[in-house]
Amino acid sequence: MRKLFWGGIHPEGHKALSRGAAPIPAPLPAQVVLPMIQHIGAACTPVVKVGDQVKMGQKIGDGEGICAPIHASVSGKVVAVEPRPHPGGSEALSVVIENDYTDTPDDTLKPHLTHQDLSGDEILRIIRDAGIVGMGGAAFPTDVKAFSALGQVDYVIINACECEPYITADDTLICTYPEQVIRGTETLIHTLAPKHTVIAIEDNKQEAIRILRDALPKDSSIELRVLPTRYPQGAEKQLIQAVTNRQVPPGKLPAAVGCAVFNAATAAAVYQAVYEGKPVTRRIVTVTGDGAAAPKNMIFRIGTTFGQAIDAAGGMAEDTQKVLSGGPMMGLAQKDLAVPVLKGTNAILCLKATVPQSKTQTCIRCAKCVSVCPMHLQPLYLYRFEQAGNWKELEKLHLTDCIECGSCSYTCPAQLPLVERFRAGKQQLKEAKKA
């Protein structure tokens, strides 16, 4: 098979567990927990206080700089503004709303009949006011990404690859609401004026491919590009190389090679903001894994806890060993099911017994990790220097370019905790630079 980017692996997909049905709206939770940090950038500051009555879609947090506002996902009463567990592993200042079950809407955002009558600046403002971030997991504010791409890009790529095993949230979105993805893409085209627009999707999503082909207008400038399945093809830099054969230089952003990449769910969120006047208050989440009683895709309000989400999806087996936020390759293990669904939460993965850990955990320098690293890095040496605390060598070997895809860990015969150590190394490298 022809490789469209360097490295990569073929982990077993397990997507059939949750694929095949329309997403089910989850029962409304009695409370929602809305962290003030759900994006890359500065945390929001709450603009409501305990005792306030809020409407669904009302802005409850905002900030300056690289920041995306947070909105109430239900209507009701603010009962707490306090630190709560966050899927990232720590606690975050959160607004807790007691649901009044009326879904009284806030009408600050106005729906538009078409994006054609709006200027690029107006669309960027709507995207910002709706709190849209990268919905594939990265959670970078979409208005900032789009603004930085203005006049800089000739390619807009919609990422529908969803290359992580188990996850079918974007697949389900495309099969159920293809017009939202397409019209959201057309809105981004109107804003950025690229020469080429590509919806990129892997060939293991045949139903979604068929639906998109039928839904795209015959005179559309949008190209549907079907790519061979290979992980981590959905990673931004790898997708750019697969679609355009351009390579983003180390330390640079996609705009440096004339590209802007947006997730399919992000495009749908743009449609909802512009055409329906809706901020990001809910999303499709895949609840799956061999520990999930009935794997499926459900529409959850942002702020629904993982425990509530798992119960709504049918619960999980008693011998479940691990619950991840995200997929098995890049997801984060959770120690508390009180953490909430965020804008970037695309999956809750319940797993039973894990693969037994190697007894030796000694690197044998087989270089398998080097052959699969999509960023041309040398994980065996990164691991060695991280263990030694040699920050200068880590910087020389471009540790910060690691995208934490897990390909090296997956292929390592010694089952070394490579990604875990690289994450720790990045943090220590950052602290060493400050010092």
C-alpha positions in Angstrom: 0.0 0.0 0.0 1.3 3.4 -0.9 2.2 5.5 2.2 1.1 9.1 2.1 3.1 10.2 5.1 6.1 8.9 7.0 5.7 6.3 9.7 2.4 5.2 11.2 0.8 2.0 12.2 -2.4 -0.1 11.7 -4.0 -0.8 15.1 -7.1 -2.9 15.2 -10.1 -0.5 14.7 -12.9 -1.9 16.9 -15.2 0.7 15.3 -18.0 -1.8 14.6 -18.8 -1.8 18.3 -20.5 1.6 18.1 -21.0 2.2 14.4 -24.3 2.0 12.5 -27.0 4.0 14.2 -28.0 7.6 14.5 -26.8 9.4 17.7 -29.2 9.2 20.6 -29.9 12.3 22.6 -29.0 11.5 26.2 -31.3 12.2 29.1 -30.8 15.7 30.6 -28.5 15.7 33.7 -29.7 17.2 37.0 -26.6 19.3 37.1 -23.8 20.2 34.6 -20.3 21.0 35.5 -18.7 23.5 33.1 -14.9 24.0 33.5 -13.6 27.5 32.6 -10.8 25.8 30.6 -12.0 23.7 27.7 -9.5 24.9 25.1 -5.9 25.5 24.4 -5.1 29.0 25.7 -6.1 31.2 28.5 -8.7 30.1 31.0 -12.1 31.9 31.0 -13.2 34.0 34.0 -16.7 33.3 35.2 -19.2 36.1 34.4 -21.9 34.6 36.6 -22.1 34.0 40.3 -23.8 31.6 42.7 -27.6 32.2 42.7 -27.8 33.6 39.2 -30.5 32.2 36.9 -29.0 31.4 33.5 -30.6 30.5 30.1 -29.4 27.7 27.8 -26.7 29.1 25.5 -26.0 32.1 27.8 -22.3 33.0 28.1 -21.1 32.1 31.6 -17.3 32.5 31.1 -15.0 34.5 28.8 -11.4 35.8 28.7 -8.8 37.7 26.6 -6.3 36.5 24.0 -6.4 32.9 22.9 -9.6 32.0 24.6 -13.1 30.6 23.7 -16.1 31.6 25.8 -18.1 29.0 27.7 -21.9 28.8 27.5 -24.6 27.2 29.7 -25.6 23.9 28.3 -28.9 23.9 30.3 -31.1 26.6 31.8 -31.3 26.8 35.6 -29.5 28.1 38.7 -25.8 28.5 39.3 -25.2 26.6 42.5 -21.4 26.6 42.7 -18.4 28.4 41.2 -15.5 26.3 42.5 -12.7 23.9 41.5 -13.9 20.6 40.2 -12.2 17.5 38.7 -11.1 18.0 35.1 -10.4 15.3 32.4 -6.9 16.8 32.1 -6.0 15.2 35.5 -6.2 18.2 37.8 -8.9 20.5 39.1 -10.3 23.5 37.2 -12.5 26.4 38.3 -16.0 25.4 37.1 -19.5 26.8 37.0 -22.1 24.3 38.3 -25.7 24.7 37.0 -28.7 23.0 38.5 -31.0 22.1 35.6 -34.5 23.5 35.7 -35.4 21.2 32.7 -37.1 24.0 30.7 -34.2 24.6 28.3 -35.2 28.3 28.2 -33.0 29.6 25.3 -30.7 32.6 25.3 -31.2 34.6 22.0 -27.9 36.5 22.0 -26.7 34.7 18.9 -28.9 35.3 15.9 -29.5 32.7 13.1 -28.8 33.7 9.5 -30.5 32.5 6.4 -27.2 32.3 4.5 -23.5 32.9 5.1 -23.2 34.6 1.7 -24.5 37.9 3.2 -21.9 37.9 5.9 -18.3 39.3 5.7 -15.4 37.2 6.8 -15.0 39.4 9.9 -18.6 38.8 10.8 -18.3 35.1 10.5 -15.1 35.1 12.6 -17.0 37.1 15.3 -19.9 34.6 15.2 -17.4 31.7 15.5 -15.8 33.4 18.5 -19.1 34.3 20.2 -20.3 30.6 19.8 -17.2 29.4 21.6 -16.2 27.0 18.8 -12.9 25.1 19.3 -11.3 22.1 17.5 -13.9 19.4 18.2 -11.6 16.5 17.3 -9.8 16.8 20.6 -7.2 19.5 20.1 -9.7 22.2 21.2 -7.8 25.2 19.7 -10.1 28.2 19.4 -11.4 28.1 15.8 -11.7 31.9 15.3 -8.0 32.3 16.2 -7.0 29.5 13.7 -9.2 30.9 11.0 -8.0 34.5 11.6 -4.3 33.4 11.3 -5.1 31.7 8.0 -6.7 34.8 6.4 -4.8 35.5 3.2 -2.2 32.8 4.0 -3.7 29.6 2.7 -4.7 28.1 -0.6 -5.9 24.8 0.9 -8.7 24.2 3.5 -8.8 20.6 4.6 -11.8 19.2 6.6 -10.5 16.3 8.7 -13.0 13.5 8.7 -10.4 10.7 9.1 -11.1 9.9 12.8 -8.1 7.6 12.8 -8.2 6.6 16.5 -9.5 3.1 17.1 -12.9 2.7 18.7 -14.1 6.3 18.0 -17.0 6.8 15.5 -18.4 10.2 16.6 -17.4 12.0 13.4 -18.4 9.0 11.3 -21.9 9.1 12.9 -22.1 12.9 12.5 -21.4 12.7 8.8 -23.9 9.9 8.3 -26.6 11.7 10.2 -26.0 15.4 9.5 -23.9 15.6 6.3 -25.5 18.9 5.3 -24.2 20.5 8.5 -20.6 19.5 7.7 -20.9 20.6 4.0 -22.6 24.0 4.8 -20.2 24.7 7.6 -17.3 23.9 5.2 -18.9 26.3 2.6 -19.0 29.0 5.3 -15.3 28.5 6.0 -14.6 28.7 2.3 -16.4 32.0 2.1 -14.3 33.3 5.0 -10.9 32.1 3.9 -11.2 32.0 0.1 -8.9 29.1 -0.6 -8.2 27.8 -4.1 -8.7 24.2 -3.0 -11.0 22.6 -0.4 -10.8 18.9 0.5 -12.9 16.8 2.8 -10.4 14.0 3.7 -11.8 10.7 5.0 -10.3 7.3 5.4 -11.5 4.3 3.4 -12.8 2.4 6.4 -15.9 4.7 6.5 -17.7 3.5 3.3 -21.2 4.6 4.4 -20.1 8.1 5.3 -18.2 8.3 2.0 -21.4 7.3 0.1 -23.5 9.8 2.0 -21.1 12.6 1.5 -20.9 11.9 -2.2 -24.7 12.0 -2.5 -24.9 15.2 -0.4 -22.3 17.3 -2.1 -23.8 19.5 -4.8 -22.7 18.6 -8.3 -21.2 22.0 -8.9 -19.5 22.1 -5.5 -15.8 23.2 -5.3 -15.3 20.8 -2.4 -13.4 17.7 -3.3 -14.0 14.5 -1.3 -10.6 12.7 -0.9 -10.7 9.1 0.2 -7.4 8.1 1.9 -6.0 4.6 2.8 -6.6 3.9 6.5 -3.4 4.5 8.5 -2.9 5.9 12.0 -2.2 8.8 12.8 -3.5 10.1 9.5 -5.9 12.4 11.3 -3.0 14.3 12.9 -2.8 17.8 11.3 0.7 17.6 9.8 0.3 14.1 8.6 -3.0 14.9 7.0 -1.5 17.9 5.2 1.2 15.7 3.8 -1.3 13.0 2.7 -3.5 15.5 0.9 -1.0 18.1 -0.5 2.4 16.4 -0.3 3.6 19.4 1.7 5.5 19.0 4.9 5.0 21.5 7.8 8.5 22.5 9.0 9.4 21.8 12.7 8.0 24.4 15.0 5.8 25.9 12.3 2.0 26.0 11.9 0.0 24.7 8.8 -0.4 28.2 7.5 3.4 28.1 6.8 2.7 25.7 3.9 -0.6 27.4 2.9 -3.0 25.0 4.7 -5.7 25.3 7.3 -7.2 22.1 8.8 -10.6 21.9 10.6 -12.3 18.9 12.1 -15.6 17.7 10.5 -17.4 18.3 13.8 -15.9 21.8 13.9 -17.4 22.5 10.5 -20.8 21.3 11.8 -20.4 23.6 14.8 -19.8 26.6 12.4 -23.0 25.7 10.6 -24.9 25.6 13.9 -23.6 28.9 15.0 -24.2 30.8 11.7 -27.4 29.2 10.5 -29.1 28.2 13.8 -27.6 30.8 16.2 -26.4 28.1 18.6 -23.2 28.2 20.6 -21.4 24.9 21.5 -23.6 23.4 24.3 -23.7 19.7 23.2 -21.8 17.3 21.1 -21.8 13.7 19.8 -19.6 11.4 22.0 -18.8 7.7 21.4 -19.2 5.6 24.6 -17.5 2.3 23.7 -15.0 -0.4 24.6 -15.1 -4.0 25.8 -16.2 -2.6 29.2 -19.2 -0.7 27.9 -22.5 -2.5 28.2 -24.0 -1.2 25.0 -21.5 0.8 22.9 -23.2 3.7 21.0 -23.0 7.3 20.0 -25.0 9.8 22.1 -25.6 13.5 22.1 -24.5 14.9 25.5 -24.8 18.3 27.0 -21.4 19.8 27.7 -20.8 19.4 31.4 -22.5 16.0 31.7 -20.2 13.9 34.0 -18.5 10.8 32.7 -20.4 8.7 35.2 -23.7 10.1 34.0 -22.7 9.6 30.4 -21.7 6.0 30.9 -25.0 5.3 32.8 -27.0 6.9 30.0 -25.3 4.6 27.5 -26.2 1.5 29.4 -23.5 1.3 32.1 -20.2 -0.6 32.1 -19.0 -4.0 33.2 -17.9 -4.6 36.8 -14.5 -5.8 35.7 -13.8 -2.6 33.7 -10.2 -1.7 34.5 -9.8 1.7 32.9 -11.9 4.6 31.6 -10.2 6.9 29.0 -11.2 10.3 27.7 -10.6 9.8 24.0 -9.2 6.8 22.2 -6.7 4.1 23.3 -3.7 5.8 21.5 -4.0 9.4 22.7 -6.7 9.3 25.4 -6.1 10.1 29.0 -7.0 7.6 31.8 -9.4 9.0 34.3 -9.2 8.6 38.1 -12.7 10.1 38.8 -15.9 9.7 36.8 -17.1 13.1 38.1 -15.1 14.7 35.3 -17.3 16.4 32.7 -17.7 16.0 29.0 -15.9 19.0 27.3 -16.2 20.5 23.9 -13.2 18.4 22.8 -14.5 15.1 24.3 -15.2 12.8 21.4 -15.1 9.5 23.2 -15.4 7.8 26.6 -13.6 4.5 26.3 -14.2 1.7 28.9 -11.6 -1.1 28.8 -11.3 -4.3 30.7 -7.9 -6.0 31.4 -5.0 -4.4 29.7 -2.1 -6.1 28.0 0.3 -7.5 30.7 3.3 -5.3 31.2 6.7 -6.5 30.1 8.8 -7.7 33.0 12.1 -6.3 31.7 11.1 -2.9 30.3 14.5 -2.5 28.8 15.2 -0.9 25.5 16.8 -3.3 23.1 17.4 -0.7 20.4 15.4 -2.5 17.8 14.5 1.0 16.3 10.9 0.0 15.7 9.8 3.2 17.3 11.9 5.2 14.9 10.4 3.4 11.9 6.8 4.3 12.9 7.3 7.8 14.3 5.3 10.1 11.9 7.4 13.2 13.0 10.8 11.7 12.0 11.9 11.6 15.7 14.1 9.1 17.5 11.9 8.0 20.5 14.6 5.6 21.8 17.0 8.4 22.4 14.3 10.8 23.6 13.4 8.2 26.2 17.0 7.7 27.2 17.7 11.4 27.6 14.4 12.0 29.4 15.4 9.3 32.0 18.7 11.0 32.4 17.2 14.5 32.7 19.3 15.8 29.8 17.2 18.7 28.7 19.7 20.1 26.2 19.7 16.9 24.2 15.9 16.6 24.4 15.8 20.1 22.9 18.3 19.2 20.1 16.2 16.1 19.3 13.0 18.2 19.0 11.0 16.6 21.8 8.4 19.4 21.5 7.6 18.2 17.9 6.3 14.9 19.4 2.5 14.8 18.8 2.0 12.1 21.4 0.3 9.8 18.9 1.4 6.7 20.7 2.8 4.9 17.6 6.1 4.3 19.3 4.5 2.9 22.5 2.3 0.6 20.4 5.2 -0.9 18.5 7.7 -1.1 21.4 8.4 -4.8 22.2 9.5 -3.8 25.8 6.3 -1.9 26.3 8.1 1.1 27.5 5.9 4.0 28.7 7.3 6.3 25.9 4.5 8.8 25.5 4.0 9.1 29.2 7.7 10.0 29.6 7.6 12.4 26.7 4.7 14.3 28.2 6.6 14.6 31.4 9.7 15.5 29.6 7.9 18.4 27.7 6.7 19.8 31.0 10.2 19.5 32.6 11.8 21.0 29.5 9.4 24.0 29.8 10.3 24.4 33.4 14.0 24.1 32.7 13.7 26.9 30.1 11.9 29.2 32.6 14.6 28.5 35.2 
